Each structure stands twice: as C-alpha cells, then as structure tokens.
Amino acid sequence: MSRLRGNPWATLVVLSLGYFMTLLDSTMVTIAIPGMMGSLHAALPQVLWALNGYIITVTVLLITAGRLGDRYGPRRMFVVGVLLFTVASLLCGLATVTGVLVGARVLQGVGAALLMPQSLTLIVASFPRERRGTALGVWGAIGGVASVLGPSLGGLLIDAAGWRWIFLINLPIGVLVVVAGLTIIPDLRTGRQHSLDLIGVGLASVALACFAYTVTNGADQHWGPVVWALLLAAALLGVGFAARQRRRQDRDPLVPFALLRIRSYTVMLGIAAAITGATFAITVVAVLYSQSVLGLSPFRAGVILAPASATSMLVAFYAGRLADRIEGRHILLTGMVVQAAGIVWTALLMTGSVHWTAFLAPMAVIGIGNGCSIAPRTTVAMSEVPAELTGAASGILETVRQAGAMVFTAGVVALTQGLHSVVGGTGPALRAAAVLPVAALAVGAAACLALSPGPGEAAQETESAAQSQPVPSD
C-alpha cells in the first residue's frame, strides 16, 4: 500500500471507508433497539440514550475536532478518530449493562466527531478544484450506500447473530482503515503551529451540549422548566464563547471570524443547515406517517424510504462530476427545488386512502434533489477558504449541518404534537408539519440566489464582458 501514498483517489477510498463505517453503524442502531432492551433488561428511555448520547457528543465536538486537525494534522486526527470508533464498537458489542453501552456510544461519538471534519479537509486538500466535485460526489454516494445498506444489513445481522454484531462488524473495517490511513493518506499540514483555546473549547462544548440536549429531549420532557433553563444556559454560554473568540482572533480562535467574512462560506452554512434539516424532517414525517397512520411494519416503512436513499446515492456521484463543469450554486438551487417538489408531492398523498406504494415515487424525487446538493454544498462552501482554515471551516460546517438536522427534526415532532388536536388526528397533523421542510428549502433557495459566482463562473463572465467590448479602430 505504500506505493499508493499520496494518491488522491486511494486517499478518497480510505476516507470514504471511515465515513461509511460511522454512517452504517448509525443507521443500524435504531433497528437494534428492541433487541437491546430485551438483552440488557432496560427500558426504552435508557436505551434511547445510546442514540442521543452519540448525537449529542458528535454535535459538541465537531468544531473542536476541526481545530485539532489544524493543529496536529488531519491525517493523525482521522486515524485517531477511526481507532477510537473501532475500540468503542468493541465495547458496545461486549456491553452487558446499559451504562456501559451508552458510555461506549459516547466514545463512538468522539471518534466520529474527530474523523468527520478531517475527511472534508483531506478531500479538499488532495484534489484540485476541477476534480473536487467528483471526489465529494463519490464521498456522498458512499454515504448513500450506507443509508441504503444499513437497515437491511442490520436486520440480517440481528436476525442471524444478535444485535451485538452491528457493532462488532466495525472491527475489521476499522483496522483496515487505520492501517490504510497511516500508509496511504499523506500528512498534509500548513506548516504553522496552532494553539488550542481550552477555555473556548469548554464554553463551546457545554453550550452545544445544553443546546443538543434540549433539542433532542425537549419534546419527551414536554418542554418543562429544566429544558428552558438549559436552553437559556446554552444561549448565555454561546454569548460568552463569541465574546472570547472576538478577543482571540489573533491567537488561533476556535472560530476564526475571517471565515465569517467569506460570503460564499457564511451563506452556505445556512443553506447546508436548511437542506440537512429538511431531509431529516421529511424522513421523520414519512416514518411516523407510515407506521402510525398506515400501520406498516418497520420493514415496509424502511422500504418507503429506500428510493430516497438510492436515488440520492446515484445522483450524488453525477452531480459531483457536473459540479466540476458548471457553477455549483445552480446545481444546489435545482436540487432544493426538486427536493421541495418531492416533499409537497408526499404531503399531498397523506390522505389515508392511498396505498403505501404510492409514496415510492415522491420519495425518489426527494432523493434526487438531495443528491444534487451533497457535493456542491461543500465545494461552494470551501471554494474560498484558505488552506490554514480548512479544518476549522469543516468542523463548523458539519456542526451547523448537525444542528440543522436536530432543530428541524424536533420542529416537525413539536408541530405534529401541537396540531394533533387542532386538525383532527395524526395524519392531518403530519401533513401540515411537512410545510416546515418545504419552508426551509424555500429559504435555502432564496439564499442560494444571493451567492456570488464561483471563481470559474466569474472568470467566464469577465472574459465574456471583455469580448463584448468594442475594439478601437486605428
């Protein structure tokens, strides 16, 4: 494998395998909840912390992990992240009590948070601009494969060998990725020594933890005083974090304000949150409607979602290649319009009288729209980011996407609960709640129109303008 060191496509394969492992595990855990409850003799709220603990940990650590990549090198942090995730997978598979399982899942979250921003940083650094869209399309398509394969592979493993094997299957993949990462991925660094703001890390981590907890568990706790107190604490700590970052702009801040002055990056933060939030929100609506209203089994509910994952996977690759040829913002805008149309189509079918197979076509349309955004949202966001800030930029981007997913998921659940008695049942409430992801995509599409032309398109416009000028006569 040493002959492949520095090869960008070999690097992409290794990075994609690490990403595949984390996503595959995430999609399989939900299916394993009943088996975990029986084996560990635990109640549902206890086992749900195996999900929520992972989500909260990833959200809390992404910004810090991105900055750690800037300081210690993205390859080193990627390998450490994969190693932690692999060791934590072994602990999950061997857990005999709920506390150990939840603790191991938190450790998995640490590993996933470390490797995720490094993947984006290394892809951006390894590929020239004209090949970057294709590379990110492949990376996104790998995520689509994990989304499609996860539920079915998880079901097979649980039926054949038990829920523990959804974690133990990570061991050979993790060992392979660690060895390949040390052998193939180049040690790309800016040459600048970065310091780490430990007080900033603490403020950001506690603020994000309070925020993630309230969004993830607010509905279950009926938005009581404790939830609102934690939300207020998150806001106050966030203000304190912003004030500290302002004072440290000349001393390696966790959030360099120079990033926020890059228009394409700041606009794409909002667009990425809108797209990810809308995707997760409509997934929750579809799952709740198919099981609560149509009375489908979990397997058939998964079948309804399969076209969205499959088409997203296929389109992501081709959209990535297309992003190397035309301006990414145009592909983004098209994807959001198509995804919104699929969501509207899905909502119109929620009448209670249609057969469940009628949802397959609009879910495929949703997947097409989402697939269009996977590569362009990253290429556009990172197009003007300096090399020394790519780790911080990747960490912030992934944090915002994760926050978007949590906020909009909680939003559709709260909206459904609030409208249940008003509109007369779960079905009409879910149909009304589908307005939220459509609204998110509409705002994202409007923001997309505000994006400036990328370097390639700007050059073409300058050249066209020059050609249109009259040539002076002798």
Buried (B, 14 or more C-beta within 10 A) or exposed (E): EEEBBEBBEBBBBBBBBBBBBBBBBBBBBBBBBEBBBEBBEBEEEBBBBBBBBBBBBBBBBBBBBBBBBBBBBBBBBBBBBBBBBBBBBBBBBEBEEBEBBBBBBBBBBBBBBBBBBBBBBBBBBBBEBEBBBBBBBBBBBBBBBBBBBBBBBBBEBBEEEBBBBBBBBBBEBBEBBBEBBBBBBBEBBBEEEBEBBEEBBBBBBBBBBBBBBBBBBBBEEEBEEEBEEBBEBBEEBBEBBBEBBEEBEEEBBBBBEBBEEBEBBEBBBBBBBBBBBBBBBBBBBBBBBBBBBBEBEBEBBBBBBBBBBBBBBBBBBBBBBBBBEBBBBBBBBBBBBBBBBBBBBBBEBBEEEEEBEBBBEBBBBBBBBBBBBBBBBBBBBBBBBEBBBBBBBBBBBBBBBBBBBBBBBBBBBBBBBEBBEEBEBBBBBBBBBBBBBBBBBBBBBBBBEEBBBBEBBEEEEEEEEEEEEEEEEE
